[in-house]
Structures are given as structure tokens and as C-alpha cells.
Amino acid sequence: MIFFSDLDGTFLDSEKRVDELCWRALDALAERGWEFVPCSGRPLAGIPREILDHSAVHFAVSANGATVSELGAGADRLSGARTIHSAPLTREHALACWELSRGRDVTFDIFADGHCYLRRDLFERIDEFAGDPYMAQSMRDTRTPVDEEAPETLARVQDLERVSMYWHDTRDRDELLRALRKVEGIDITRSYPMNIEVMETGASKGGALRWLCRHLGEPVEDAVAFGDNLNDLSMVQAAGTGVVVANAEAEVREAADAVCGSNDEAGVGRFIMDMLFSTAL
């Protein structure tokens, strides 16, 4: 079997921590030789290092499925990581999104090369866009402030993954969504109520799950996936067993095969331990 899990709102609790029960679940997977694949909208460098360093983790899906990485074998597994699959966002599409965002009070986060870049003045206003202090800190931890406009950043990065916009005026959200839906070749989703995330058409966590299963020779039917938000929907649908945490959005819950405890109840860890116990009988 192989296990895929979203992080924020799913595997991590509301304070962005890993519960002890979840750690025990990863230990139990490692003992069986089963893979645990963190699947996040975060850039690769923004996935907590202690998760990437766990012995059950050898692969990671980042930027909502735009990148699948194989981790390095040495002590610093992140620095030794290599991209084994990608579904990049074109610069043309990224620039189209930036043009639509100009003049609106929104962030413009550029995910590229395993990092996330945000203009410094917007970086300094993250508290205004985040929903709570833990989310604000997570956003600061996973973003690099830059003193340049988005087109300059887009011109210098190599592997462009996705872009996102955080808003705090619903009029900006509604007008942006209407405009973005007219852009051909992109997919639109979100991982928080207050953001908009844009990938190339076909880039998704579900697509990354299917690709990695093929790459490893694992039947998709044997894959278990956990999620909570709209950017997890394709992954929950693609897996043989799609599981949502109790705090999941209604649309994602409707697509799931099972519901586990919330992220603040270590629902993912408990579900994995229960599965392991049942398969041992």
C-alpha cells in the first residue's frame, strides 16, 4: 500500500504541528516498508523538514501536484532531492494571471524551483491576508520576499510551478475568478477560503498520485489519500481509498470513501493505525 496526505488542515493540526499519534503512524508505515507521501500546495522547501526526513518518506508532491520529487539519500534529504515529474505553469499563463491581479489588493505568490516568491511589501502585509496567526507564520516561513515585480521574478526562475493570490475583499475574489475563468489552459482551485490558486491544466494532486503510483508499480487501487480542501479533491477521487478529515469542505467530503477525525484530533494518524491493525488480523 501507499499513503498520500495533504498537510495543512489534514496531517498538521491548526497550529501547524504533527501530533504524536501521527508520528507513530509514520513509524508503523516505515516498519512495514509502506510509503507515506506528503502532498501539499506548499513549495517543496516549505514542507516541514522533519516530515521529509522521516524514514517512511522518500517522495513528495508539492505545489498542488505540479512537482513530484524524490528525496535525497543523505543526511540533508531536501538538498539532495530531484524532480522526477513536473506539470509546469507556462510563463504566458502566469503573466496573464499577474495582469489580471494588477490594481487589486491581493498577493501574487510565485511558486518556482521548489520555493515561493512574494514581493516584499506584500510579504510584510501577510497578517492582513492570513486567517489566523499560525497560518500567517506558515506563510512567512514558506515564502521568500523579493524586491522586484512579478514579471522580473517570472523571467529569472527556471521551473515555474503555480501562482496564487490571497485576497481580503470578496469583490476582488469574485472579479478575479470571473476573469481567470476566461483564460484558456489553466486550472483554478484553492486550499484556503481566502485564496485563489492557478496551475496549468491537468496539474493536480490527483494527477501526481496516479503518476507516482505508475512510477513505483503500485496499483492506484492500493493508494490511500487524505485531504480537506478543494485542491485535494482530485487526489481523494483518484485514490483507491479517498479519506477526508472531519473538518473537510463539503464538496470534498461528498467525494470521499471515508471520513476520519479532524486534523486537531490526529484523524489521519488514527485512521492509518486502525488500517494497519485491521490488516494484521
PyMOL commands that set and color helices and strands:
alter all, ss='L'
color gray80, all
select helices_A, chain A and resi 7-11+20-32+44-46+49-52+63-65+91-101+120-123+126-129+133-141+150-156+170-180+205-216+220-222+230-238+250-255+263-265+267-280
alter helices_A, ss='H'
color red, helices_A
select strands_A, chain A and resi 2-5+35-38+59-62+67-70+82-86+109-112+115-119+144-146+160-166+186-189+195-200+223-227+241-245+258-260
alter strands_A, ss='S'
color yellow, strands_A
deselect
rebuild
show_as cartoon
